[in-house]
Amino acid sequence: MKISRRSAIALTAAAPVALANSVRAAGHAAHEVVIAGFAFSPASLDVSAGQAVRFVNNDSAPHTATAADGAFDTGALQPGTSIEVEIPAGEHSYTCRFHPRMKGAIRAS
């Protein structure tokens, strides 16, 4: 496929704007789950499919939020850190891989 010089310049100029917009959108999660006292709060949450949820570890130990159906996994969150994950449609129960008694659920419709 041959691209004209003008098209290449336009694509190159647009790429940083598109990247900045996706980063900005990811930085503003409408929902938050706080990890404290070896528990997820709130323990259950309803969101729109495709929305981001921020998991914040305010605990003294590392934790994960790992969906049983594989829909999302925060990986190991160290104390004082957070991460946002996009939630696909469906009902997703999740646990901490390090502390399986920690349980939560997110319903996305």
Secondary structure by P-SEA (a helix, b strand, c coil): ccccaaaaaaaaaaaaaaaaaaaaaaacccbbbbbccccccccbbbbcccbbbbbbccccbbbbbccccccccccccccccbbbbbbcccbbbbbccccccccbbbbcc
